[in-house]
């Protein structure tokens, strides 16, 4: 699990970072890794890794390979590999994933359906 946290904290290993002063509305599609530090509202689609930063506020329906949540998120999340909810995160979402990691101190309100990989 240390490897996962290292990727989340080291922005040099992330393909794209949406800065904390950016407000984005719409549909976001990407292939590799992306970290949102600002505000996003809409839809997100990727086979890659989506990282929600600690100060981020996201309201979106998400389809991704891996979703790591450090900030606040509302919406539906469907991950083909796993969803990670780190401490201090606030997740108000319905989740569909084969693997779920919830760190102590995180808040999760919603439902979770665990499917096979």
FIVEXPA-201127 format. One record per atom (N, C-alpha, C): atom name; x, y, z. Coordinates in steps of 0.05 Angstrom, whole numbers. Layout:
+------+--------+--------+--------+
! site !      X !      Y !      Z !
+------+--------+--------+--------+
!   CA !      X !      Y !      Z !
...
+------+--------+--------+--------+
//
This chain:
+------+--------+--------+--------+
! site !      X !      Y !      Z !
+------+--------+--------+--------+
!    N !     16 !    -24 !      0 !
!   CA !      0 !      0 !      0 !
!    C !     17 !     25 !      0 !
!    N !     42 !     24 !      9 !
!   CA !     60 !     47 !      9 !
!    C !     65 !     58 !    -19 !
!    N !     67 !     40 !    -39 !
!   CA !     71 !     48 !    -66 !
!    C !     49 !     65 !    -76 !
!    N !     24 !     59 !    -69 !
!   CA !      1 !     75 !    -78 !
!    C !      2 !    103 !    -66 !
!    N !      7 !    105 !    -41 !
!   CA !      9 !    131 !    -28 !
!    C !     31 !    148 !    -39 !
!    N !     53 !    136 !    -46 !
!   CA !     76 !    150 !    -58 !
!    C !     68 !    163 !    -85 !
!    N !     53 !    149 !   -101 !
!   CA !     45 !    160 !   -127 !
!    C !     26 !    183 !   -122 !
!    N !      8 !    181 !   -103 !
!   CA !    -11 !    203 !    -97 !
!    C !      4 !    228 !    -88 !
!    N !     24 !    225 !    -73 !
!   CA !     38 !    248 !    -61 !
!    C !     59 !    260 !    -79 !
!    N !     70 !    246 !    -98 !
!   CA !     92 !    256 !   -115 !
!    C !     80 !    264 !   -142 !
!    N !     75 !    290 !   -146 !
!   CA !     63 !    299 !   -171 !
!    C !     82 !    295 !   -195 !
!    N !    107 !    291 !   -191 !
!   CA !    125 !    286 !   -214 !
!    C !    119 !    259 !   -228 !
!    N !    105 !    241 !   -214 !
!   CA !     99 !    215 !   -226 !
!    C !     71 !    215 !   -239 !
!    N !     58 !    238 !   -239 !
!   CA !     31 !    241 !   -251 !
!    C !     33 !    254 !   -278 !
!    N !     18 !    243 !   -297 !
!   CA !     19 !    254 !   -325 !
!    C !     10 !    283 !   -327 !
!    N !    -12 !    290 !   -314 !
!   CA !    -24 !    317 !   -316 !
!    C !    -35 !    325 !   -289 !
!    N !    -32 !    351 !   -282 !
!   CA !    -43 !    361 !   -257 !
!    C !    -60 !    385 !   -264 !
!    N !    -85 !    384 !   -255 !
!   CA !   -104 !    407 !   -258 !
!    C !   -101 !    423 !   -233 !
!    N !    -89 !    447 !   -235 !
!   CA !    -81 !    463 !   -212 !
!    C !   -104 !    472 !   -194 !
!    N !    -98 !    480 !   -170 !
!   CA !   -119 !    487 !   -150 !
!    C !   -133 !    513 !   -157 !
!    N !   -123 !    529 !   -176 !
!   CA !   -137 !    554 !   -183 !
!    C !   -155 !    550 !   -208 !
!    N !   -159 !    525 !   -217 !
!   CA !   -174 !    520 !   -241 !
!    C !   -202 !    509 !   -233 !
!    N !   -222 !    520 !   -247 !
!   CA !   -250 !    511 !   -244 !
!    C !   -258 !    501 !   -272 !
!    N !   -266 !    475 !   -273 !
!   CA !   -271 !    462 !   -299 !
!    C !   -298 !    449 !   -298 !
!    N !   -314 !    454 !   -319 !
!   CA !   -340 !    441 !   -322 !
!    C !   -341 !    427 !   -349 !
!    N !   -351 !    402 !   -350 !
!   CA !   -353 !    389 !   -375 !
!    C !   -345 !    359 !   -374 !
!    N !   -335 !    350 !   -396 !
!   CA !   -327 !    321 !   -399 !
!    C !   -297 !    320 !   -401 !
!    N !   -284 !    304 !   -385 !
!   CA !   -255 !    301 !   -384 !
!    C !   -248 !    273 !   -391 !
!    N !   -233 !    269 !   -413 !
!   CA !   -224 !    242 !   -421 !
!    C !   -194 !    242 !   -423 !
!    N !   -181 !    222 !   -412 !
!   CA !   -152 !    219 !   -413 !
!    C !   -144 !    190 !   -411 !
!    N !   -119 !    184 !   -417 !
!   CA !   -110 !    156 !   -418 !
!    C !    -93 !    147 !   -394 !
!    N !    -75 !    164 !   -384 !
!   CA !    -56 !    156 !   -364 !
!    C !    -64 !    165 !   -336 !
!    N !    -50 !    183 !   -324 !
!   CA !    -56 !    192 !   -297 !
!    C !    -61 !    222 !   -297 !
!    N !    -80 !    230 !   -279 !
!   CA !    -87 !    258 !   -277 !
!    C !    -95 !    264 !   -248 !
!    N !    -85 !    287 !   -238 !
!   CA !    -92 !    296 !   -211 !
!    C !   -108 !    322 !   -212 !
!    N !   -130 !    322 !   -199 !
!   CA !   -147 !    347 !   -197 !
!    C !   -142 !    359 !   -170 !
!    N !   -133 !    384 !   -170 !
!   CA !   -129 !    399 !   -145 !
!    C !   -149 !    421 !   -141 !
!    N !   -164 !    428 !   -162 !
!   CA !   -183 !    450 !   -161 !
!    C !   -212 !    439 !   -160 !
!    N !   -229 !    452 !   -176 !
!   CA !   -258 !    446 !   -177 !
!    C !   -264 !    434 !   -204 !
!    N !   -279 !    411 !   -204 !
!   CA !   -288 !    399 !   -228 !
!    C !   -317 !    390 !   -225 !
!    N !   -333 !    395 !   -246 !
!   CA !   -360 !    386 !   -247 !
!    C !   -366 !    375 !   -275 !
!    N !   -377 !    350 !   -276 !
!   CA !   -383 !    338 !   -302 !
!    C !   -380 !    308 !   -302 !
!    N !   -366 !    299 !   -324 !
!   CA !   -360 !    270 !   -327 !
!    C !   -331 !    266 !   -332 !
!    N !   -320 !    244 !   -321 !
!   CA !   -292 !    237 !   -325 !
!    C !   -291 !    208 !   -335 !
!    N !   -275 !    204 !   -356 !
!   CA !   -272 !    177 !   -367 !
!    C !   -242 !    171 !   -373 !
!    N !   -233 !    149 !   -362 !
!   CA !   -205 !    141 !   -367 !
!    C !   -201 !    112 !   -360 !
!    N !   -181 !     99 !   -371 !
!   CA !   -173 !     73 !   -363 !
!    C !   -150 !     75 !   -344 !
!    N !   -141 !    100 !   -340 !
!   CA !   -118 !    105 !   -323 !
!    C !   -125 !    111 !   -294 !
!    N !   -108 !    127 !   -282 !
!   CA !   -109 !    133 !   -253 !
!    C !   -119 !    162 !   -249 !
!    N !   -141 !    166 !   -235 !
!   CA !   -151 !    192 !   -228 !
!    C !   -146 !    197 !   -199 !
!    N !   -133 !    219 !   -193 !
!   CA !   -126 !    227 !   -165 !
!    C !   -141 !    253 !   -158 !
!    N !   -157 !    252 !   -137 !
!   CA !   -171 !    275 !   -127 !
!    C !   -154 !    287 !   -105 !
!    N !   -142 !    310 !   -109 !
!   CA !   -125 !    323 !    -89 !
!    C !   -139 !    331 !    -63 !
!    N !   -123 !    336 !    -43 !
!   CA !   -134 !    342 !    -16 !
!    C !   -152 !    366 !    -16 !
!    N !   -146 !    387 !    -31 !
!   CA !   -163 !    411 !    -32 !
!    C !   -184 !    411 !    -54 !
!    N !   -185 !    390 !    -70 !
!   CA !   -203 !    388 !    -93 !
!    C !   -232 !    384 !    -84 !
!    N !   -250 !    395 !   -101 !
!   CA !   -278 !    391 !    -98 !
!    C !   -288 !    381 !   -125 !
!    N !   -298 !    356 !   -126 !
!   CA !   -306 !    344 !   -151 !
!    C !   -335 !    334 !   -149 !
!    N !   -351 !    341 !   -169 !
!   CA !   -378 !    332 !   -171 !
!    C !   -381 !    320 !   -199 !
!    N !   -379 !    293 !   -200 !
!   CA !   -377 !    281 !   -227 !
!    C !   -385 !    251 !   -226 !
!    N !   -393 !    242 !   -249 !
!   CA !   -396 !    213 !   -254 !
!    C !   -369 !    204 !   -266 !
!    N !   -357 !    184 !   -254 !
!   CA !   -330 !    176 !   -261 !
!    C !   -329 !    147 !   -270 !
!    N !   -315 !    142 !   -292 !
!   CA !   -308 !    115 !   -301 !
!    C !   -278 !    115 !   -304 !
!    N !   -264 !     99 !   -288 !
!   CA !   -235 !     99 !   -288 !
!    C !   -223 !     72 !   -281 !
!    N !   -197 !     69 !   -285 !
!   CA !   -183 !     45 !   -277 !
!    C !   -180 !     45 !   -247 !
!    N !   -167 !     67 !   -237 !
!   CA !   -162 !     70 !   -208 !
!    C !   -170 !     99 !   -201 !
!    N !   -184 !    101 !   -178 !
!   CA !   -192 !    128 !   -168 !
!    C !   -181 !    130 !   -139 !
!    N !   -164 !    150 !   -134 !
!   CA !   -153 !    156 !   -108 !
!    C !   -165 !    182 !    -98 !
!    N !   -179 !    182 !    -75 !
!   CA !   -192 !    206 !    -65 !
!    C !   -179 !    216 !    -40 !
!    N !   -169 !    241 !    -41 !
!   CA !   -158 !    254 !    -18 !
!    C !   -175 !    278 !    -10 !
!    N !   -192 !    288 !    -28 !
!   CA !   -208 !    312 !    -24 !
!    C !   -238 !    305 !    -21 !
!    N !   -255 !    322 !    -33 !
!   CA !   -284 !    318 !    -31 !
!    C !   -295 !    311 !    -58 !
!    N !   -312 !    290 !    -59 !
!   CA !   -324 !    281 !    -84 !
!    C !   -353 !    274 !    -80 !
!    N !   -370 !    281 !   -100 !
!   CA !   -398 !    273 !   -101 !
!    C !   -402 !    262 !   -129 !
!    N !   -418 !    241 !   -131 !
!   CA !   -425 !    229 !   -157 !
!    C !   -421 !    199 !   -156 !
!    N !   -424 !    187 !   -180 !
!   CA !   -420 !    158 !   -182 !
!    C !   -392 !    152 !   -191 !
!    N !   -379 !    132 !   -179 !
!   CA !   -352 !    124 !   -186 !
!    C !   -353 !     94 !   -194 !
!    N !   -344 !     89 !   -218 !
!   CA !   -341 !     61 !   -228 !
!    C !   -312 !     57 !   -235 !
!    N !   -298 !     40 !   -220 !
!   CA !   -270 !     35 !   -225 !
!    C !   -265 !      6 !   -232 !
!    N !   -250 !      1 !   -253 !
!   CA !   -245 !    -27 !   -262 !
!    C !   -224 !    -41 !   -245 !
!    N !   -207 !    -25 !   -231 !
!   CA !   -186 !    -38 !   -215 !
!    C !   -190 !    -33 !   -185 !
!    N !   -191 !     -8 !   -176 !
!   CA !   -196 !     -3 !   -147 !
!    C !   -203 !     26 !   -142 !
!    N !   -215 !     30 !   -118 !
!   CA !   -220 !     57 !   -108 !
!    C !   -207 !     59 !    -81 !
!    N !   -193 !     82 !    -77 !
!   CA !   -178 !     86 !    -52 !
!    C !   -189 !    112 !    -39 !
!    N !   -198 !    110 !    -14 !
!   CA !   -208 !    133 !      1 !
!    C !   -189 !    138 !     24 !
!    N !   -173 !    159 !     21 !
!   CA !   -152 !    165 !     41 !
!    C !   -163 !    183 !     63 !
!    N !   -148 !    183 !     85 !
!   CA !   -156 !    199 !    109 !
!    C !   -161 !    228 !    100 !
!    N !   -180 !    240 !    113 !
!   CA !   -189 !    268 !    108 !
!    C !   -205 !    271 !     82 !
!    N !   -210 !    249 !     68 !
!   CA !   -227 !    251 !     44 !
!    C !   -256 !    250 !     52 !
!    N !   -273 !    262 !     35 !
!   CA !   -302 !    261 !     40 !
!    C !   -315 !    252 !     14 !
!    N !   -326 !    228 !     14 !
!   CA !   -337 !    216 !     -9 !
!    C !   -367 !    211 !     -5 !
!    N !   -383 !    225 !    -21 !
!   CA !   -412 !    221 !    -21 !
!    C !   -419 !    210 !    -49 !
!    N !   -415 !    184 !    -52 !
!   CA !   -417 !    172 !    -78 !
!    C !   -427 !    143 !    -76 !
!    N !   -438 !    133 !    -98 !
!   CA !   -443 !    105 !   -101 !
!    C !   -419 !     94 !   -116 !
!    N !   -408 !     72 !   -106 !
!   CA !   -383 !     60 !   -117 !
!    C !   -388 !     33 !   -129 !
!    N !   -374 !     28 !   -152 !
!   CA !   -374 !      1 !   -164 !
!    C !   -344 !     -5 !   -169 !
!    N !   -334 !    -26 !   -157 !
!   CA !   -305 !    -32 !   -160 !
!    C !   -300 !    -60 !   -150 !
!    N !   -279 !    -73 !   -161 !
!   CA !   -272 !   -100 !   -151 !
!    C !   -256 !    -98 !   -125 !
!    N !   -243 !    -75 !   -119 !
!   CA !   -226 !    -72 !    -96 !
!    C !   -230 !    -44 !    -84 !
!    N !   -234 !    -43 !    -57 !
!   CA !   -239 !    -18 !    -43 !
!    C !   -220 !    -16 !    -19 !
!    N !   -206 !      7 !    -17 !
!   CA !   -189 !     12 !      5 !
!    C !   -199 !     38 !     19 !
!    N !   -206 !     36 !     45 !
!   CA !   -215 !     59 !     60 !
!    C !   -196 !     63 !     84 !
!    N !   -182 !     85 !     83 !
!   CA !   -163 !     92 !    105 !
!    C !   -178 !    104 !    128 !
!    N !   -169 !     99 !    152 !
!   CA !   -180 !    110 !    176 !
!    C !   -180 !    141 !    174 !
!    N !   -203 !    153 !    182 !
!   CA !   -205 !    182 !    180 !
!    C !   -220 !    192 !    156 !
!    N !   -225 !    174 !    137 !
!   CA !   -240 !    182 !    113 !
!    C !   -270 !    181 !    119 !
!    N !   -286 !    196 !    104 !
!   CA !   -315 !    195 !    107 !
!    C !   -327 !    185 !     81 !
!    N !   -344 !    164 !     83 !
!   CA !   -357 !    152 !     60 !
!    C !   -386 !    150 !     65 !
!    N !   -403 !    163 !     49 !
!   CA !   -432 !    160 !     49 !
!    C !   -441 !    152 !     22 !
!    N !   -453 !    129 !     20 !
!   CA !   -463 !    118 !     -5 !
!    C !   -464 !     88 !     -5 !
!    N !   -467 !     76 !    -28 !
!   CA !   -467 !     47 !    -30 !
!    C !   -443 !     38 !    -45 !
!    N !   -436 !     12 !    -42 !
!   CA !   -414 !      1 !    -56 !
!    C !   -421 !    -27 !    -66 !
!    N !   -416 !    -31 !    -91 !
!   CA !   -420 !    -57 !   -104 !
!    C !   -393 !    -67 !   -112 !
!    N !   -385 !    -90 !   -101 !
!   CA !   -359 !   -102 !   -107 !
!    C !   -363 !   -123 !   -129 !
!    N !   -351 !   -118 !   -152 !
!   CA !   -352 !   -137 !   -174 !
!    C !   -325 !   -150 !   -178 !
!    N !   -324 !   -170 !   -195 !
!   CA !   -299 !   -184 !   -199 !
!    C !   -282 !   -169 !   -220 !
!    N !   -255 !   -172 !   -217 !
!   CA !   -237 !   -159 !   -236 !
!    C !   -240 !   -171 !   -263 !
+------+--------+--------+--------+
//
